[in-house]
Amino acid sequence: MAGAAVILAVLLALACVLFVARPFLREPAPENDRLAELSPEERERVRLAEERDRALAALKELEFDHRTGKISDADYRELLGPLRRQAAEALQALDPRRAAEPKPADREDIHA
């Protein structure tokens, strides 16, 4: 009788494992294997986001190198401005409120 209980317990455990693993064992039938193509606007947004991320990472690394003494104060000040400008330009380009506003060169002079 004890042997039958062990066999029943093993079969029950196997059934539970198969039931839980069933979603992982089935291969889903994809509707389409092709990835969605990005629109030109989405590509530009991804490019700007990557540019922003690179500029912010460079600023973080520059700050770390300056704090650890790898970069002198003069070099730090020289490198900081262009990196901040690059990060600010990328952030402004990504801001949807800024995209609707004309750039300063595009604005007409009101006082003229």
CORDACOR-V809216 format. One record per backbone hydrogen bond with DSSP energy under -1.0 kcal/mol. CO is the residue of the C=O (numbers start at 0). NH is the residue of the N-H. E is the energy in kcal/mol with one decimal. If there is no record, write none. Layout:
BEGIN
CO_NH_E + CO_NH_E
END
This chain:
BEGIN
0_4_-1.6 + 1_5_-1.8 + 2_6_-2.2 + 3_7_-2.4 + 4_8_-2.3 + 5_9_-2.5 + 6_10_-2.4 + 7_11_-2.2 + 8_12_-2.4 + 9_13_-2.6 + 10_14_-2.3 + 11_15_-2.2 + 12_16_-2.4 + 13_17_-2.5 + 14_18_-2.2 + 15_19_-2.3 + 16_20_-2.4 + 17_21_-1.0 + 20_24_-1.5 + 21_25_-1.6 + 38_42_-2.6 + 39_43_-2.2 + 40_44_-2.2 + 41_45_-2.5 + 42_46_-2.5 + 43_47_-2.6 + 44_48_-2.3 + 45_49_-2.4 + 46_50_-2.3 + 47_51_-2.6 + 48_52_-2.5 + 49_53_-2.5 + 50_54_-2.3 + 51_55_-2.7 + 52_56_-2.3 + 53_57_-2.3 + 54_58_-2.3 + 55_59_-2.3 + 56_60_-2.5 + 57_61_-2.6 + 58_62_-2.6 + 59_63_-2.3 + 60_64_-2.8 + 61_65_-2.3 + 62_66_-2.4 + 63_67_-2.1 + 64_69_-2.2 + 64_70_-1.2 + 71_75_-2.4 + 72_76_-2.5 + 73_77_-2.0 + 74_78_-2.3 + 75_79_-2.2 + 76_80_-1.0 + 78_82_-1.4 + 79_83_-2.5 + 80_84_-2.6 + 81_85_-2.4 + 82_86_-2.3 + 83_87_-2.8 + 84_88_-2.5 + 85_89_-2.0 + 86_90_-2.4 + 87_91_-2.6 + 88_92_-2.2 + 89_93_-1.6 + 90_94_-1.1 + 94_98_-1.5 + 102_105_-1.2 + 102_106_-1.2
END
